[in-house]
Amino acid sequence: MWRDGEIVGMTTDTLVLSERAMVSTVGFAAVFYSEPAVLGLLANVVSAFLLCLQNFATVHTGLRPQGAEDVLTGVHLILIGGFVQLLAGFLAFRKYDHLGGAAFLTFSALWSSYGATRIISAAYPPLQNITLSSGNTSQLLSTTMTHLSTSQSAVAGLVAYISISFILSFCSATVNYIMPFIFGAIALALVFEAVALFGQWALIVSGVIELVIVLCGLYGAMALLLKGITQRYILPGFGHPLFNVLLLGSAQKSSSKAIGEEKKKNTKYAEPMALGNICDTVSPFIFAFYFFGYMKTFCVGAAWISIISSCQLLSSFYSYLRGDVYYTTKFGAHSLFWLVMSWEEFVLTTFLEPGKAQESRLGMFGGWFFLVVACMLFLISTHKDTLEMLQNASFIILTSAFIHQIPVSGAYPFLGAACSLCTALSMYATFASLINSIGEKALIPVGKQALSSSALQTTLMAAKMCFTRSKNLPSGTKAEVPDALFYICNGLAAVSAIQGTLSDPSRQQLSIPSVLIPGAIVQLYVCRIQVQGGRRFGCVLPFCYSAFWGAWTWLRFAGHLLNIGAGNSEGFTAGAIAFLVINAFLMILASSFNVVLLFMTLAVELLTICFLLFTLENLPLPFEIVMLCIFSIICFYGATASLANSMFGKDLMMMGPSLFTAQSSKKNTEDSPPCICPKSHCTSGLRTIADLLNTGAVCGVPTDTVYALAASCRHPQAIEKVYRIKDRPQEKPICIFISNLDQLRAAAPPISPLLWEFMENVYPGGVGCIIKKGEWLKKLGVGEGYSRVGTQDSIMIRVPDLTVLVHLIDMTGPLAITSANPSGEVDSTHHDMVISRLGHKLEGVLCDGESDEVVASTVVNCTRIDESGITILREGCIPAGKVMQIFERIKNRAV
């Protein structure tokens, strides 16, 4: 088997996967995840089979499942269709599978939601025939509208997922033959499951379609399992699309990707934008169904939205892993919005009398903070495409409709229309993001940029200069990706905590979701991603403040429900005093970061004093309201500044300098590295490594995949040294890298026109082609190293897509390349890993920071390309399906 720079095994038509010790802190390489779609398909198979059996049994007996039977069905759907498919979605994202990651997490939410509906219907049957008192929701909505039972309320979610399933079915046709039938069958099954809530005859049709899902899913799982085991397609249906995705349109020159918004391609994780847009389709659709009067209570709706909003948090998390601060913040804020609003409606329709509670809602201001956040996201997105701006504009309209000061009689139709608009835009964005991600081009139009990135940065910098009137003001600590979401969570909790009176239990009860969810629950998610980023102080703040807002909610808003009040809260008094001490230390630490963070911790200290005074029954309420307002303003500014500064990597908005800098205890003289370690961006550093290689040294170098060991092909003793450095078996040959295809043409190898055209389409990039070896290699500049590279009959050649390495090869000639790791261990994805593991054995390491990939190249056997086509020996950073699409397109054009 050929790896990036090496061959494992004696032949090229047999793949032998070697086991590695996976000890790296950067995670597993995508190739080790094999085929996660097997898990996802089997989860759909089991879920569909369970519903099929239950539907046929209902038709046969005439009795719908009730009680324990419904609970067991719900539990099975959640565990198998939900959690198992959730795992498949995680692995698919890690495998850089855009479609699989979005589809499996979406269907995980679908089965979990449907299972939760079954459990709710069985566990709380009174909710199905609830009688509302006068003044409840029935008075706010038209009395002529038909209200649905708890199980029938699931129709809203089912219809939303039907639309998404059809989109996924169409998009999957650009990847393979099997997925479109499975996803399409799921969509049709959902149609008749929805109809079956009103007519039992649809259960038969639904059961038959679910049998189709079972059969197609089993075949697909078997095909992918065999492919994962053999690393080649045995059964038909995968590896070839129903139609080429490029037929959907030509690349849009005005897209943000074409303009070069991203610094470099990120293939470590699949793009999560489609998943986030799917969530923004399902949630507003359910709300629209509710606001137009087709649901009496929001119990089922809250369950469905909570589950899909959790998926949106996952899209935020994967955006963070890709280093995309904008989508990390956007999807996190949207998830927060849907969670807060759904649970507020749940509390309103289930526990309160909305007619009376409306007066209490007039004193709730959390909606205003959502509105200003929506406006901030819109302004920041002006350098993105038109579709993104339209989505943010619809979110502004939506958050405006949710402001509680709007009278309910006018708000409900407005809310329904706003949710419908948001659903329509998000549905188109889902389709566009999926197709554009699969094709890796802007095939579906998304519009032009309103402003260029440079123009937006210039505007922000000009505003900063006008405010400071000084260009020499010291800047603060650099903002990190999750900081904006941290400020948003705290700001929303603070605005929602504002209470004009202490004697309104309805307002207190309605405020629980808007304080508890952002302040305590979602802030724990922020803490998690801070830990992921290794920021030790960064994760302390959200963790402590999560506890603060949790205690605030418990005592201030839920106290009357738990019989806890200011007169019997001694434990909260002691806790407030303890938190005053803890936050004092946090203030000292925050002062070493920036002024905004310092002011925020200072405001929390004053709010803690307010909390303490409340437990002592001596709270000055106006002072608390002022402090909550100030705190929320600080948080909004911090969120805006952090988002802008982190997006562009510049100090565009003032965060303020640190008041003091912790003195380092390091010695003035640090230990020198074990070898020469020049920087890749310096010409002198590149010349240094080139000189070392030309004298027969072995050096660590970056590639467009992972770090590698390089030796000049003119020095066979250097190639021999590579084997000793890696403790590598002699029977495993090494490949060569060249700088461009013209070098290969000059050597005049006996290559067919078909192979030439194939290499022109995959070079430069993460694909290595195995071709027949010959004396022409000496003309290429391999020289005396001819016998030490490749096998006796074949050689793998690759043209890297990395400017630094291409320039280095131009200085040295062809390089013998193998991965920079001890044999059998994980690849090196940072120059520090190379230095620490092999630096004492090397003459030099060219330092280029973190690698673009954590997985090696895709290896293609082209030795028999004219007779039997190509063979994918190992799938790496370039998906095997894409390589096969390229080859089929070239072959068809040649014919």
N, C-alpha and C positions, 0 to 999 in steps of 0.2 A: 504493500500500500504506500502510495506517495503522500507524504505530509508536506507542509510548507517548508520545503528545503530538504526533504529526505524521503527515502523509500523504505517502507516496512514490509518485509517479506521478499521472496525471490522472484515472484512473478507479478504482472500488472493486472491480471484478471481475477485475482483472489484477494479479498479484503480481509485482513486480520487485524482486528481492533485490539490494541494493547491496553491493559489497565493502567491507570495512572493514580498516583496518590494525590487526591484533590485537597490540597492544604492551603490553597491561596485564599487570601482575604477578599479577592475581587470576584469570587464566584466561579461557577462551572462554565466551561465553554459551551456554546450552543450545540456543538456536535454531540455532546454527551447526553443530550435530552432525547435523542432518538426521535420517536414519533408520538408526541403527546396527543395527537388527534385520535389515536386509538382509545385513550381514556375518554375523551370527549364524546366520541361516537357511541361507545358502549354505555355511557351514562344516559345518552338520549334513547338508546335501544331499551334499556331496562325501564326507564320512566314511561316510554310509550307503551311498552308491553304491559306494564302495571295498569295504566289507564285503559288499555284495550280489554284486558280481562274484566275490569270493573264495569266497563260500558256494556259488554256482552252479557254480563251477569245481571245488570240492571234491566236490560231489555228482556231477558229470559224470565226474571222473577217479577218485574214490574215495580220493584222497590228500590228507591235510591239509597245509597249507603248513608248511614247515620251513626252518630256516636263514636264508639271505639273504632269501627271500620274506617270512618272518615279520618280519625286521628292517625291511625296506622298508615293510611295512604299518604297523608300529609307528611308524616315523619320520613317515609321512604322517599318521597319526592325531594324533600329537603336534603337528606343525606346522600342520595345517589345522584339525582338530577342536579342538585345544588352543589354540595361540597366536592364530590368527585369531579364534576365538570369545572368547578372553580380551580382545582389543581391543574386540570388540563389547560385552562386558560393561562394560568401562571407560567407553565412550561412553554406554551405556545408563544407568549410574549418574549420569553427568554431565548427562544429559538428564532426570533426575528420573523415570526409568522403573523403578518398584519391581520389577515382574514381570520385565522384560527383563534388568535388571542381575543379579538373583538367578538367573534361568534360564540365561543365557548363561555365566555364570561356573561354574555347576554342571555344565553339559554340557561346558564346557571341561575341567573336572577329570575328568569321566567319560571322554571320548575320550583324554585324556592318560594316564589310568590304564590304560585298555584297551590303548593303544599300548605303554606301558611293560611290560605283561604279555607282549605279543607279543615284545618285544625280550628280556626275561628268559628266556622259554621257548626262544628260538632261540640266545641267546648262552651260556646255562648249562644245557644239556640234562641234565648229571648231577644237577642239583637235582631233576629230575622223578622220579628213582628213587634218591634218596639213601638210603644205608644207615647208620643211626645206630648208634653203638657202645652197648654196654650202659651203662645209666646216663643215656642221653640222654632227650629229651622223651618217647619212647615209654614210658618207665617211669613218667613222671609222670601220663600220661593213661591212660585205659582201653585195654587192649590189644585189646579187641574192636571198637573204633571204626575206621571206615574212613578212612584218610588219603588226601588228594587230591594229585594232581600239581600242579606249579607253575601250569600254565594253569588247572586246575580250581579252584585256590585263589581265582581271580577270582570264583567264584560268590558269595562273601560280599559283595564290592563291588557286583556286578551286582544282587543282590537288594535291597541298600540303595538303589541308584539307581532301581530299578524303583518302589519306594514313593515316592521323591521325585518321579519323573517323573509319576506319577498325580496327586500333589498339585498339581504345576505345571500339568498339563493341566486339572484342575478349576478352578483359580484363573484360568487364562487365559480360560476361558469367560465370565468377567465383564468381559473387555476386548474380545474380537473373536471371529470365527467360525473363523479359520484355525489359530491357535496351539493350540487344544485338540486338533485332529486330528493336528498335527505332534508335539506332546509326548506325546499318547496313543499314537501309532504308535511313538515311540521307546521308551516303556515296554513295549509288546508285543514289539518287536524284541529288547529286552534279555531278556525272559522266554525267548524261544526261543533266543537266543544262549547263555543259561545252560543250557537243556536240551540244546543241541547239544554241549556239552562231554561229555555222557554218551551221546547218541544222535544219529547223523548225520542221521536223518530230519528233525530240527527245523531243519536248515540251509535246507531248501526254504521252509518257512513264514517263517523269519526273512528270507530273501532277498526274498520277496514283500512283506512288511511294509516292508522297507527301500526297496523301489521306491515304496511309498505315501509314505514320508517324502520321497523325491526329488521326486515329482510335486507334493505339497502344498507342500513347501519352495520349489520353483521358482516356483510360483504366488504364494505369499506374498511372496517376495523381489521378484518383478516388481510386485506390487500396491504394496508399500511404496516401491519405487524410483520408480514413477510418482507416488506421493503426495509423496515428497521433492522431486521435480522440479517438480511443478505446484502443490504445497501444497494439494491437495484429493484426495479419494478418487475414483479413476477406476474401479478394479475393485472389485467387492463383496467383502466378507469382513472388512474392517477399518472401524473407526469406530462399529460397533454390536456390543454383546455378545450372546452367546447368551441370557443372562439378567442381570437387574439385580443387582449385588452387594448392594444394599440389601435384597433379598429374603432374604438369609441371616440377618437378625436386626436388631433395633433397637439403637441405640447404648446401650452400657452406661454408666450414669451414674457408676459407681464406678471407671471406668478412670482411670489416671494422667493420660491426656491430657485427660480431662474436668475433672480437678481442677486442671489448669494447671501440670503439672510443667515443661513447656518454656516459656521466657520468650516466645518468638515462633516462629512457624512457620518451619522451615528447608526451603526448596525448592531449595537450591543443588545438593544431591546426594540421590539416592534413599536411602531408609532401608535400612541394611545388616543389620537384625536377622534378616530371613528367611534371608539367606545364612549368617550365623553359626549359626543354628539348624540349617540343612541340614548344615553341617559337623559339628555336634554330634550329628547323626543318623547320618551315614555312619561316622564313626570308631568310636564304641562298638559299632555293629553288626558291623563287621569284627572288633573285639576279642572280642565275644561268640561269634562263629563260631569263633574261634581257641581261646578258653578252654573252650568246650564240646567241644573235641577233634576238630574237623573239618579242621584244618590241621596238617601236620607241622612245617613251618618257617614263619617269618614274613617271608620274603623279599618275596613279592608283597604281603602285607599292609602291610609297611613302605612300599612304593612307593605304594600307594593312599592310605594315611593321610598320607604326606608331601605328596602333591599336594593333597588336600582341605584339609589344615592350612594350606597356603600360601594357599588361598582364604579361610580363616578369618583369616589375617593381613590380607588385603585388606578383609575386613569390619571388622576393627579399624582399619585405615587410613581407611576411609570414615567410620567413627564419629568418628575424630579430626577429619576435615575438617568434620564437622557440629558439632564442639565438644562431643561427648558423651563425657565422661571415663569414665563407668561402662562403657559397651560397648567403648570403646577398651581398657580394662584387662581386662575379662572375656574378650573374644574373643582378645586377645593371650595371656592366661594359659592359656586352654583350648587354643589352638594349640600353645603351648609344652608343655603336658601331653601331648597326643597325639603330638607329635614325639619327645619324650624317651622315652616309654614304648614307642612302636613300634620305635624304633631299639635300645632296650635289649633288647627281645624278639628283634629280628633278630640282634644280637650273640650273645645267649644260645643261640638255636636253630641258628645257622649256624656259629659258630666255637668254641663251648665245649661242654662236657659239663654239661648242666643239673644232673644229680645231684650233681656235685662243686661246681659253681658256686653252688649254693644256700647252702653254708656261707659263701661270699664275700659273697653278697647280704645276709646278716644284718648285715654291717658297713656297709651303705649306708643313708644317712638322707635322701636327697633327697625321698622320698615324704612325710616329715613336713612339709617346707616347703610342698609342694602342699596338704596337709591344712589347715594354718593359713591359707593364702591362700584356700582354699575357704570356710573359716569366716568369714574377713573379708568376702568377697564376699556371703555369706549375710546377715551383720549389716547391711551397707551397703544391701542390697536390701530391707530390711524396710519401706521407704517406697514400694516399687514394688508391682506387682500380685501376686496369689497364685501365678500360674503361674511368674513369675520366681523367687519364693522356693522353689517346689517344684523347679525346675530346679537352683537352687544347693544345695538340700538333697540332691538326687540326686548332685550333684558331690562333696559331702562324703562320701557313702557310697562313691562310686567311688574317690576318693583314699584313703579308709581301706583299701579292699580292695587297693590297689596298694602298701601299705606292706610292705617286704620282710621285716619281722620276723614276719609271719604265715606259718605253715608252708604250703608249696606244696600239700600234699594237701588242705588246707581252703580255700586261697585261690582255686584255679581255679574251682570252682563258684560261690563267692561273687562272684568277679570277673565271671563270665558273667552272673549275675543282676543285678549292679549295672549292667553295661553295657546289659543289656536294658531296665532301668528308665529309664536315661538316654536310650536310643534312643526309647522310647515318649513320654516327656515332650517331647523335642526335636522329634519328628515333629508332635505337636499344636501346639507353639509355632511351628513352621514354617508350618503351615496358618493359624493365628490371625494371625500377624504379616503374612503375605502378604495375606489378606483385609482385615484392618484397615488396612493401608497403602494398598491399592487403593481401598477405600471411604472412606479418611481419617476413619473412625469406628471405635469399638470394637464391631464387629458380632459378632465371635466372643468369647464370655465368657472373660476371663482372670483373673477374681477381684478381690477388693477389696484395698485396702492394709491391711497390719497396723498400720503407723504412718503418720501424716502426716509430710510433710517437716519441718514445724516441730517436731513432737514429737521426731523423730530428732536434729535440730539442737540442740534444748534438752537432750537427754540427753548428747550429746557435749560441749556447752558446760559442763554441770554437772560432768561427769567432769573436764574441764580445770580448772574452778575448785577442785574438791576437791583436785586434785593440786598446783596452784600456790599455793592459798590467797591469791591476789592477783589483782585485776582490772586491775592496771596493768602487768603484765609485758609488755615490748615483744614484738611479734610478729615472725615471720620474713618472708622474702621470699615473696610469693604463689606458691602451687603452680601448676604448669602441667599441661596435659592428659596428656602422656606420662610425667611423673615417676614415677607409681606403677609403670608397667611397667618403667622403668629400675631401680628398686629391686628389683622381683621377679626380674628376670633375674640381677642380681648376688647376691641372697640365695640363690637356688636353686643357682647355680654354687658358692657358698661351702659350703653344706651338703653338696652332692654331692662336694665335693673332700675332705671329711674322710676320712682313711685311718688306721685303727688300727695298721697295720703297713706297712712299705715292701717287704715280701716276699710279696705276694699278687698275682701277675700277673692272675689271673682277675678280682679285684675292680677292679684298675686298668683292665682292658679294658672291663668293664661300666660303669665310671664315665665313659668317654669321652663317650657321648651326653648324659648329664645335666649335664656341665660345658661341653662344647663348644657344644651347641645353644643353651642360654640365655645363657651367658657371652660367646660370640663371635658366633654367627650371628644369633640374634634380637636381640641388642643392636645389631647393625648396622641392623636395622629401626628400633629406637628412635632411633638416630642419624639415620636418614633423616627421621623425622617431626619430630625436633628441628630439623633444617635447614629442613623445610617451614614450621615456625612461626617461623623467623627468629631463633632463640635461638643465638647464635654460641658462647657458652661452653657452653650446654646440649648441643650436639652434640659438643663436644670430649671431655667425660667418657665418654660411652658408646663413642666411637671408641677412646680410649686403653685403656679397661678391656676392650673387646673384644679388643684385641691382648694384653693381660695374660692373660686367661683362655685365649686361644688358645695362647700360649706355655706356660702352666701345663699344659694338656692334652697338648701335644706332648711335653714333657719328662717330666712326672710320670706320665702314664698310657699314652702311646703310645711312650715311650722304649724299653721292652723289645722292642717290635715293630720299631723302627727302628734297633736296636743303638746307642741313645744312652743314656748313664747319667751318674751324677754324676761319674764319673772322666774323661769325655771331652766335657764340655759347656762348654768355654771361651767359646764364642759366647754361650751363655745367661748366663754369668757377666757378660760385658760388657754384655749387654742389660739384666740386672737392675740394674746400676749406673746405666745411662743412664735407666732408668725411675724409679729413686729420685729422680733430679734432676728429671725431668719432673713426677712426682707431687708433689714439693715445691712447684712453682709452682702446680699444681692445688689444693693445700691453701690457698695464699695466696688464690687466686681464690675458693675455696669459702667462706672465712671472711667474704667480703663478701656471701654469700647467707643461709645460716642455719647453726645449730649442728649439725643432723642431717647435712647435707652435709659439714660440716667433719670431724665424727667419722668419717664414712664414708671420706673421703680419707685420714684419719690411719690408719685400720685397714688400708687398702690399702698404705700406706707400710710398716707392720709386716709385712704379708703378703709384700711384695716382699723384705723383709729375710729372711724365712723361705725364700723361693725362692732367694735368693742363697746362704744357708747350705747349702741342699740341693746346689747346684752345687759347693760347697766341701766336701761330704761331712761337714758338721758341723751337721746340722739337729737342734734339740731338738723332737722330734715332739709332745710334750704341749703345748708353747708354741704350735705351729702350730694344733693342734686347738682350743685355747682362743680364739685369734685368729679362726679361721674361725667359731666359734660366736658370738663377739661381733659380728663383721661381719654375720652373717646376722640377728641380732636387730636391729641398727641398720637393716638394709635392710627388714625386715618392718615395723618401726615407721614408717620413712620412707614405705613404700608405703601403709600405712593412713592416715597423716596426709595425704599428698599427695592420695590419692583422696577422702577426706572434705572436705578444704579446697577442692579444685578443683571438686568436684561442686556445692557450695553457695556457692562464691565467698566464703567466710568463713574466718577463722582459728579453726576449731573445735578443732583439735588442735595442740599446740605443736610448732613446728619450730625454735624458738629464734631470737633476733635475730641480725642480722649483727654481727660483731665490729668491723668498721669499714666506713665508707661511702666509696667512691671519690669524690674531689672532682671536680666537674665543671669543665671548662675553658671552659664557655660564658661569654659576657659577661653582665653583670648586665642589661644592656638588650638585648633581642632585637629584631630587625627586626619592625616591626608588619605585620600582614597587609595586603594591598592593598585590602581592603574591610572593611565591618563584618561581624563573624562572631559573632553571639550564639549561645548554646546553646539547643537546642530545648526542654529541660526547664524553662527559666525563662520565666515569664509575660512578664517585661520583654523578653526576647529575641524572643518571638513578636509582641509589640506593635511592637517596633522594625521587624521585617520587614514587618508589615502596614502601618505608616505609610509605609515606603518604597514599597511597591507601590501604595498609594492616591495617592501623589504622582507616579506614572508611572515608577517605577524598575523595573529588571529584577534579580531576585534568584535565587540558587540555593536550591532547597528539596528536602527529602527526600520521597520518595513510598513507597508500599508495594512498589514494584519497585526502580527505580534513581533516582539523583538527576536533577532536572529544573530547567530554567529556567522561571521564572514571570513573567507580566506581567498586569496587570489588564486585563480586557476593556473597561473604561471608558476606556482610554487607548490608542488605535490607534497612537500614536507609540512607545509602549513595545513593542508587538508588532513594529513595524517595526525597532526596535532589536535585538530578538531575532534577526532575520534577519542583521543586520550582525555581531552578536557571534559567531554560529555560522558565518558565511560560507555561509549556506544559500540555495539557489536559491529565487526568489520563487514558482515554480510548485508548491512543496511546502507545502501549508497546515498549519495547527496545530489541535489539538483543544482542548477545554475540560474542566476539572474542576469538579464541583459537590460540595457537602458531603453531600447526601442526596437521596433520590428525591422527597421532598416538595417540594423546590424546583422540580423538573421538573413535578410535578403542578400546582403553582400557576400555571405558565406555560401550562397547557392546550394542549399540542401535539397534533396529530392522530395519536395513537398508538393502535393496535388493542389490544384486551384481551389478545391473545396476546403481543404485544410487552411490554405492561406486566408481565405475569406473568413473562416471561423475564427482564426487567431486575430484578424483585424477587428472583429466585433467584440472579443473578450479581453484584448490587451489595450491599454494597461489596466490592471485590476486584479482582483483576488481569485483568479482562475489560473491553475497551472496545467499546461498541456504536455502529455507524455507522447513523444514522437520517437521515430527510429533513429538510432545512433549511427554515426559514420565519420569518415575522415574530414568531412566538412566542418566538424567542430574545431579542428585546428585552425582553419581559416577564420573562424569566429573569434579566435584569440584565446582558446582554452589552453593551448600550449602543452607543457609537460604534465599537466594535471588531467590529461585526457582519460587515462586509465583509472583515475580515482574519483570520477564523477559519473553518476548514472550506473546502470547495469551494463552488462556486456552488449546488450542489444538495444537498449532504450535510454532516453534521458528526459527528465522533466525540465522544461524551460518556462520561466515566468518573467513578465515585464511588470515591475511594481508600479503602483499609482501613488508614488510618494516622491515629490520633487527632490528632497534631500538625498535620498538613496539613488535616484537617477543620476544626479550630478556626481555622486561618489563613484558610480560605475563608469561614468564617462572618464574619470580620472584614473581608474585602475584597470579597466577592462572587465570581462565577465567574472562574477564572483561565485564561488561555491558557498551555498547557503544552507544552514540547518537551524532549527529553533534553538533559542538561547536558554536551554534548561538542561539540567542533568537528565540523562536518558531515563525515560519512564516517569518523569515528574511533570507538573503542570507548566504550561508556557509562561513566559515572562511578559507582562503587560506594562512594565514601567522600567526605565533605565536603572532605578534603584534596586529592583529585583535582580537585574543582571549583575550589577556591581556586588551586591551582597552574596549572591550565590556562586558566581563564577569570576568575579573581579580579580581574585588573587591568581587566577590561571591565565588571564588575558593581558594583552599589551595595551588595550584601550577600549573605551566604550563611548560611542557617540550618543550624547544625552539629548533626547527629544521629548521628554515627559511621558505622559500616558499614551499608550498605543491606541490606534483607532478602533481596534477590535480586541476581543478576548478569545477569538477562534481563528484558526489558520485558514488557508485558502481552500477552495474547492478543487479537487483533483479529477482531471478528465483524461481518460485513455483514448488517444487519437491515432494509435498505430494502425488501426483497421478502419479508418473513418470512411473510406470509399467503398469497402466491401460490406461492412455491417454497422456502420455508424459509430457513434461515440459511446463510451461507458463511463458513468459517474462512479468513480472508485471511492470517493469520500466527499460528502457534502460539508462545506465549510461556510464562510461568510457570504458567499453567493448561493442563493437557493438552487437546488438541483433542477427544480421546475423551470426557473428562468433560463438556466443554461440550455436545457432541452428545447425551450421555446426559441432561443436564438438559433440553435442548430437546425431545427425544423424549418424555420423561416428561410435560412440560407439554403438548405437543401431543396426546398420547394422552388426557390427563386432560380436555383441552378438548373432544375429540370425544366 
